[in-house]
């Protein structure tokens, strides 16, 4: 069967190469940030506790999935001291808890954690706490990103392949059945559909195998661990991938049956007569495939989940119909047999369909942008916002190229209102040579001289307006498809990037965690006697709303420790007319302290400290201290 010329095939080859290069480059362009954040821990980071805790508890900003080894606690000698399975505290899905061994010695302990957030992305981190007093430790804090592993990079690459396969399969099917049923018998179109189905099915199998190592941070060889695969298939993402394989198996059976009809040149008639039931089955399969993404990624976590999931399904399907249909049109224009004719009406139908999908993409995209970004400032201050801005710019270029395509199509329709659009490039028409022989003037043949033979060179007619418009349409569709692949690559990268709202919340949590874990106030005093002056150091830990411990240490004139017979401390918040609250300091043989001072509000509190240095000499001094709000 004849195909298009080498020159005609070049744009399609360049498109496929561009798609592969973008997938490879963006697949390794950077790792995604954590999508859930650690709000607080018990014990807190860098805390020094007097007695060994019985358990470690973490609280996250959203629900997380845990696995064996999600929480590891290491002693100063780098030995595991956690015992039993990791679970949720009190059944709360946004927590993680593990029990510790009894009789832990003093020193600094390291807590390393790893979990999977609601949108299916792994998160990890580490912190330290000390029992009694800090010490040297041989346990190293992990510094690698949770997605900076061979398994995570492979997982990211095959996510690109899966998105591309979905676009080719659904978009190609919609173009074939909805815009040009008669073209179903074309081998290039059938190959395009088969390529899309194969890419989607194969990448889904690989993603299912890699999911376990991706979540746990293990090596690629862990794909052969049956226990890890068993835990993967019962997880939410594993169930979604399994459902995708099941739907693809059904779609593959239907596709194989359609292909069998096409081999006997009956598929076109069969596709033309498809009833509403068959089309409904195809629509359900497409919606089901899109749901396997929406229920396991960004739409499944955050704000307005019941609305976000159907919006994500519409956005994904519109993308697949538009980009896949565009690639199908490109294949038809460049790779169809030279004797195949494509009705102008088919291209016009797809043009109208593309306009509808762009409207859906715009509406759903605006909602998703608001949901994930939250503010205009985040477009320039977060990685997700900058990628979204880049995607918007690419979409504008796509719409510009689409406008040119529509312009050339309108001109072609005007030129050929009753003609059809040829699939192959117009070949120059070679005019037959003409040969002329003269006769003698007398009309006789004897002695007649042979007249000169005139041979005209082959003439190439000037291209018609229809040919010019047809070639321009091919070029603009090719540009549109190239830009569409770029948009798809950016979209796939966005699904692996931390949304702006979460990034801002994470930055706030990190900033709060980096603040001092205690509030220290130096209060000078002077009772008016020789050597009767000094300073009292008050330490409020953590210096936030809620329960605080208070330690008071007195220093004499020489800056050395001194013991005082009595210290009394009260706190008052004048703005809210709260207090005075008695701290009830207790003598701890060298310093004064309390473990149960509850401060109900953040803001400025006035300290009233009474220092007695002898039986008769005492003084009361005041000073303000700022109490921070609770991070929760």
ABEGO torsion letter per residue (X at the ends): XBBBBAAAAAAAAAAAAAAAAAAAAAAAAEBBBBABBBABBOBBBGBBBABBBABBBBBBABBBBBBBGABBBBBAAGBBABBEBBBBBGGBAABBBBBBBBGBBBEBBBBBBBBBBAAGBBBBEBBBBBBGBBBBBABBBBABBAABBAAAAAAAAAAAAAAAAAAAAAAAAAAAAAABAAAAABAAAAAAAAAAAAAAAAAAAAAAAAAAAAAAGBBAAAAABAAAAAAAAABAAAAAAAAAAAAAAAAAAAAAAAAAAAAAGAAAAAAAABBAAAAAAAAAAAAAAAAAAAAABAAABEBGAAAAAAAAAAAAAAAAAAAAAAAAAAAAAAABBAABBBBAAAAAAAAAAAAAAAAAAAAAAAAAAAAAAGBAAAAAABAAAAAAAAAAAAAAAAAAAAAAAAAAAAAAAAABAABBBBABBBBBBBBBBBBBBBBBAAGBABGBBBBBBBBBBBBBBBBBAAAAAAAAAAAAAAAAAAAAAAAAAAAAAAAABBBAAAAAAAAAAAAAAABBABBBBBBBBBAGBBGABEBBBBBBOAGBBEBBBBBBBBBBAAGBBBBBABBBBBBBBAAAGBOBBBAGBBBAGGBBBBABBBBABBEBBBBBBBBBABAABBBBBBBBBBBBBBAX
